[in-house]
Amino acid sequence: MATKASRAAARLMLAPAVILLLGWMLVPLTMTVIFSFKRYLPMRGGDLGWVGFENYVRFVSSSAFWPAVQSTLMIVGGVLLITVVLGVLLAILLDQPMWGQGIVRILVIAPFFVMPTVSALVWKNMFMDPVNGLFAHLWRFFGATPVSWLSEASMPSIILIVSWQWLPFATLILLTAIQSLDSEQLEAAEMDGAPPLSRFIYITLPHLARAITIVVLIQTIFLLAIFAEIFVTTQGAFGTRTLTYLIFQRVLESQNVGLGSAGGVYAIILANILALFLMRIVGKNLDR
Amino acid sequence: MGRIVLDQVTKSFGDVTVIPPLDLTIEDGEFAVFVGPSGCGKSTLLRLIAGLEDVTSGAIRIDGEDATSISPAKRGLAMVFQSYALYPHMSVRKNIAFPLRMAGMDKAEQDRRVDLAASVLNLTDYLDRRPGQLSGGQRQRVAIGRAIVREPAAFLFDEPLSNLDAALRVGMRLEISELHKRLKTTMIYVTHDQVEAMTMADKIVVLRAGFIEQVGSPLDLYHAPRNLFVAGFIGSPKMNLIAGAEAAKHDAHTIGVRPEHISVSATDGEWSGVVAVSEHLGSDTFFHVHQTGLADTITVRADGEVGFRHGDRIHMTPRADVIHRFDEQGLRIA
């Protein structure tokens, strides 16, 4: 990359990819912003002209807005908590030398390969079905009344399903981090009189801090947009309507593209605030 | 107090025996160095004493108390690791205070001991830095500081200088020796470098494949190596080992002559050969001599001013009173 000619060639060769990526991002973004300032009802008259900030005001003042924000944060927070805590424990477990290590690691990672729609369907019909589900059979075996999970405990059920999908990701990242921990540090701490719990708190956990922030950052971005799991299970009922799902309903069920687009812009702003906030934490952690 | 006794200690990993039955006593206040080629079991032996590995059989006694099944923390030993094993996310102060904090010592006493250790080791200006911001020598000192604040019964060093450059190594060698003179605490030091062993030790333990080849003071080992292995390992450059007819003249299977015990001359001497390489160090000159009819290469030390060059024929005479004689089994003939 030293000469002028090679720099020019490099730019030329990068151009198609950059243009494609920019187009991919900029066109939908611009269209969303344009629609959000319009009254646009595809089945009821189409484009009805500019309306200023009316869509923004309506979206926020709707009675569904704040509960949607709340359930979004609950799902993101709940899944993060479960995946990080269990991920750290699983990573420590998988780091122990044991027989059949390779196979066990592949099995642990397997849920990540299952498509969200499929895994949600499997959970809904195989485990959580109140009549034929495995949980129902288990409950009946112990003489208890089966729980209809998705309507009675809808939020915990969805958090469970999504956590099951994302736990492998967290485990994988944390396992690679834990493998890079110098065993002499743990031995030094052992010589220094630190019992196992203290070694975990003072040596292992600080070593994992960076990996944990990365897991939190990446998962937050993806979890803000979860959709399939809600679509195939509760359809947004029983207090599981997230911001993403609310936008979907506005656009496709109410056929109000303008209102949905305004929601989309809010979602972009929310995601960026969170990302900025998280990047600063990661940045602080990466400094050391 | 720190008298460490190993009684018939063995260690195997699966079917592989690393340490065959071994007896060793390290007296209180002694600076003992375990030395040997890599893979000779010296680090394993240190880890057995530390308690980081369990002995397969035998007993380890520290100050007369059986420590064989006591956890590493309770043995009252402190260890300095080859990689220093500092805690990267803690400041130097917190690193040094960590063992005290784990022992539940009150904050004022912790600070007092850390400040004392820091002043001994010239670390006072660096207490608030993290290990990543320190040089190799400073990290080494932090690791030593973390060991001395515990006031242990004995210090264990696992090749502590092997990650430092040559100049720093000489400096740290002196600092550790000085520390030992001041603290008068038992120290066990593992190294593969015989120069470190010779310069620092009160007692050298030469190991090969888990067996103790010889135990003694540096000069004992230099003047009276018990066998060919010790003879070849201790001393720099290595002792010249000569077998065959020349050895038979001295009623031995092999004779050993140190390079510093051979005098050179241009005209006459007992042996002769052609100089292959001459290394001029200023103070000394080493000649590597070929075509002697005795061994592949004979190494000779001469004064710095002696100026033979590649291809010169020289004559050599060994000092008769310091020829080491060994029998067929490689053992020393007294």
Contacts between the chains, C-beta under 8 A, distances in Angstrom:
chain1	res1	chain2	res2	distance
A	182	B	83	6.3
A	182	B	85	6.5
A	184	B	81	4.7
A	184	B	82	7.5
A	184	B	83	5.1
A	184	B	85	3.9
A	185	B	85	4.8
A	185	B	86	7.8
A	185	B	87	6.4
A	187	B	52	5.4
A	187	B	72	8.0
A	187	B	79	7.8
A	187	B	81	7.2
A	187	B	85	6.9
A	188	B	79	7.0
A	188	B	81	5.9
A	188	B	85	3.8
A	188	B	87	7.9
A	188	B	146	7.8
A	189	B	87	7.6
A	189	B	98	7.4
A	189	B	102	8.0
A	190	B	52	7.1
A	190	B	71	8.0
A	190	B	72	5.3
A	190	B	73	6.5
A	191	B	50	6.4
A	191	B	52	7.5
A	191	B	72	5.1
A	191	B	73	6.6
A	191	B	77	7.2
A	191	B	78	6.6
A	191	B	79	5.0
A	191	B	99	8.0
A	192	B	73	7.2
A	192	B	98	5.4
A	192	B	99	3.9
A	192	B	102	5.6
A	192	B	146	7.2
A	192	B	150	7.6
A	193	B	73	3.8
A	193	B	74	8.0
A	193	B	99	5.7
A	193	B	102	4.2
A	193	B	103	5.7
A	194	B	73	7.5
A	194	B	98	7.6
A	194	B	102	4.8
A	198	B	102	6.3
A	202	B	87	7.2
A	202	B	98	7.4
A	203	B	87	6.4
A	206	B	87	7.7
A	206	B	89	4.1
A	206	B	90	8.0
A	207	B	88	7.8
A	207	B	89	7.4
A	209	B	89	7.5
A	288	B	88	7.6
A	288	B	89	6.6
A	288	B	130	6.9
A	288	B	132	7.3
